[in-house]
């Protein structure tokens, strides 16, 4: 009984965590890309 309920709720929690992880990773990649672009911009001046 116990393991079944854990599997159900745990699965949903895991899915939400995965969604958050993907979003955070995307933000980090975007930030890094922007930082590189800014560095190039300042070097060209």
Phi, psi and omega in degrees: 000310186299310183299328181295313181296321179297319180298318182296302183291321180300322180298316180294317179299317180299318180297315179298317180299318179298318180298314179298317181300316181297317181296314181296318180298318179299319179296319180296316180298317180298316181297316180298316181299317181295320180297317179297317181297319180296320180297316178300317182300314181291328179291329182287333183295000000 
